[in-house]
Amino acid sequence: MNSWLAPLQWLVFLTLWRMSYETANVGKPSASEKSFLIEGSPPEEVRNPHEKEWTEKAVRKYADAQGKKWQRWNEAMFERSD
C-alpha cells in the first residue's frame, strides 16, 4: 500500500542525498567547469551581416500581420448591426 507520505519520504531522501553530495564536494574545484557567458568565438549574428536585416524584416511583417488580425477581430466583435 502506498500512503500519502511516500512522495514526501522520497523528497526528503533525495534532498538529503543531494546535500551530502554538495557538502562532500564543497572544496574541490571542478576542472570541467566552463563559463558559458564568455565565448571564444564571435556570436552567430556577427558572422552573417544580413541576418539582422532579415530579422528586422520578419519582425516587421509579423507585427503588421498581428495588427491586421486584431483589427479584423475588433471589427467582427464590435460591429454594430443597426
C-alpha positions in Angstrom: 0.0 0.0 0.0 1.2 3.4 -0.9 0.5 6.1 1.6 0.4 9.8 1.0 3.7 10.1 2.8 5.6 8.1 0.2 6.3 11.0 -2.1 7.4 13.1 0.9 9.7 10.4 2.0 11.3 10.3 -1.5 11.6 14.1 -1.5 13.4 14.1 1.9 15.7 11.3 0.8 16.7 12.9 -2.4 17.2 16.3 -0.7 19.5 14.8 1.9 21.3 12.8 -0.7 22.0 15.9 -2.8 23.0 17.9 0.4 25.5 15.2 1.3 27.0 15.2 -2.2 27.3 19.0 -2.2 28.9 19.1 1.2 31.4 16.4 0.2 32.5 18.3 -2.9 32.5 21.8 -1.5 36.2 22.4 -1.6 37.0 20.7 -4.9 37.3 23.0 -7.9 35.8 21.5 -11.0 38.2 21.3 -13.9 35.4 20.7 -16.4 33.6 23.8 -15.4 33.0 26.1 -18.3 31.7 29.6 -18.3 29.0 30.0 -20.9 28.9 33.7 -20.5 32.4 34.1 -22.1 32.6 32.7 -25.6 35.8 32.2 -27.6 34.2 32.8 -30.9 32.0 35.7 -32.0 28.2 35.2 -31.8 26.3 33.9 -34.8 24.8 37.3 -35.6 28.3 38.8 -36.3 29.1 36.1 -38.8 26.1 36.8 -41.0 25.6 40.6 -41.5 22.3 40.1 -43.4 20.7 38.2 -40.5 19.9 41.4 -38.6 18.1 42.8 -41.7 16.2 39.6 -42.2 15.3 39.5 -38.5 14.0 43.1 -38.6 12.0 42.4 -41.7 10.4 39.3 -40.2 9.5 41.1 -37.0 8.0 44.0 -39.0 5.9 41.6 -41.1 4.8 39.7 -38.0 3.8 42.9 -36.3 1.8 44.0 -39.3 0.1 40.6 -39.6 -0.8 40.7 -35.9 -2.1 44.3 -36.2 -4.4 43.3 -39.2 -5.6 40.2 -37.3 -6.6 42.2 -34.2 -8.2 44.9 -36.3 -10.3 42.3 -38.1 -11.2 40.8 -34.7 -12.2 44.1 -33.3 -14.3 44.9 -36.3 -16.0 41.5 -36.1 -16.6 41.6 -32.4 -17.8 45.2 -32.0 -19.5 45.7 -35.3 -23.0 47.1 -34.8 -25.9 45.6 -36.6 -28.3 48.6 -36.7 
